[in-house]
Amino acid sequence: EVQLVESGGGLVQAGGSLRLSCATSGLTFDDYTIGWFRQAPGKEREVVSCINTNDHSTRYSDSVKGRFTISSDNAKKTVYLQMSSLKPEDTAVYYCVAVWALTSTQAMGVPGNKWDYWGQGTQVIVSS
């Protein structure tokens, strides 16, 4: 059984930082691109970032570029999202997602319902 388990969400003041973790199990880690989606109340979900765990190439949405950094520890089968200079508009539930055999560039264009696996989500609240 494939599992994606997020952790690290919480409440932080604007300008602060958080690090999200996505621990995976049950999948061949190197075969997947792992990403993060977020969904704010009343808004469409959007892809934030992804990393190809084979070549470690990364991609970011324009809204987070320069502030968020995605990385992976292949030995631990875990992906991290370091979020800095947080803004109130970053408030959302953040979901870890995985898709098989795509480059990071390809994966950024994949709609949410086409990703193979989703985690349960972790809440991030940024206060102003």
C-alpha positions in Angstrom: 0.0 0.0 0.0 1.3 3.4 -1.0 1.3 6.1 1.7 2.3 9.7 1.6 2.3 11.2 5.1 2.8 15.0 5.5 4.0 16.7 8.6 5.3 20.1 9.6 2.3 22.4 9.1 1.3 24.9 11.7 0.7 28.5 12.5 3.4 31.1 11.7 3.6 34.8 11.4 4.1 36.5 8.1 7.8 36.5 7.1 8.4 33.3 9.0 9.4 29.9 7.9 8.1 26.3 8.0 9.4 23.0 6.7 7.0 20.5 5.4 7.9 16.8 5.1 6.4 14.1 3.0 7.4 10.6 4.1 6.6 8.0 1.5 6.2 4.2 1.7 5.1 1.5 -0.7 6.5 3.0 -3.9 9.7 2.8 -5.8 10.8 6.3 -4.8 13.2 6.9 -7.7 10.5 6.2 -10.2 8.3 9.1 -9.1 8.1 12.9 -9.3 6.9 14.1 -5.9 5.1 17.4 -5.6 3.1 19.7 -3.4 -0.3 21.0 -4.1 -2.1 23.5 -1.9 -5.7 24.5 -1.5 -7.0 27.6 0.2 -10.6 28.0 1.3 -12.8 28.9 -1.6 -9.9 28.6 -4.1 -8.9 26.1 -6.7 -6.1 23.8 -5.7 -2.8 24.7 -7.3 0.6 22.9 -7.8 3.3 24.6 -5.8 6.4 22.7 -6.6 7.7 19.3 -7.6 11.0 17.3 -7.7 12.0 14.4 -9.9 13.5 12.1 -7.4 15.8 10.5 -10.0 17.6 13.5 -11.4 16.6 15.9 -8.6 15.3 18.5 -11.0 12.9 20.9 -9.5 10.1 23.3 -10.6 8.1 26.0 -8.8 5.0 27.9 -9.4 5.6 31.7 -9.9 3.8 32.4 -6.6 6.5 30.7 -4.5 9.6 30.9 -6.7 12.5 32.3 -4.7 10.7 31.7 -1.4 10.2 27.9 -1.3 12.7 25.1 -1.8 11.9 21.5 -2.5 14.4 18.7 -1.8 14.4 15.0 -1.4 16.3 12.5 0.7 16.1 9.3 -1.4 17.6 7.2 1.4 14.7 8.2 3.6 12.2 8.3 0.8 11.1 11.7 2.0 10.5 15.0 0.3 10.8 18.4 2.0 9.3 21.8 1.2 11.2 24.6 3.0 8.9 27.6 3.0 10.4 31.0 3.8 9.2 34.6 3.7 5.7 33.3 4.2 2.8 35.5 3.3 -0.8 35.3 4.5 -1.8 34.2 1.0 0.3 31.0 1.5 -2.4 29.9 4.0 -3.8 26.6 2.7 -3.8 22.9 3.2 -0.7 21.5 1.6 -0.8 18.1 0.0 2.0 15.8 -1.0 1.5 14.1 -4.3 3.3 11.6 -6.5 3.2 10.8 -10.2 5.0 8.0 -11.9 7.6 8.4 -14.7 7.3 12.1 -15.5 9.9 14.8 -15.6 9.5 17.6 -13.2 8.6 19.9 -16.1 5.9 17.5 -17.3 4.6 17.0 -13.8 4.0 20.8 -13.3 1.4 20.6 -16.0 -0.5 17.6 -14.7 -3.9 18.4 -13.1 -4.5 17.2 -9.6 -6.7 14.4 -10.5 -4.1 12.9 -12.7 -1.5 12.5 -10.0 -1.2 8.9 -8.9 -1.1 9.3 -5.1 -2.2 12.0 -2.6 -1.4 12.5 1.1 -3.9 13.5 3.7 -2.7 17.1 3.8 -1.2 19.4 6.4 -2.6 22.8 7.4 -0.4 25.9 7.1 -1.7 29.2 8.5 0.2 32.4 8.0 -1.0 35.3 10.2 -0.5 38.9 9.2 
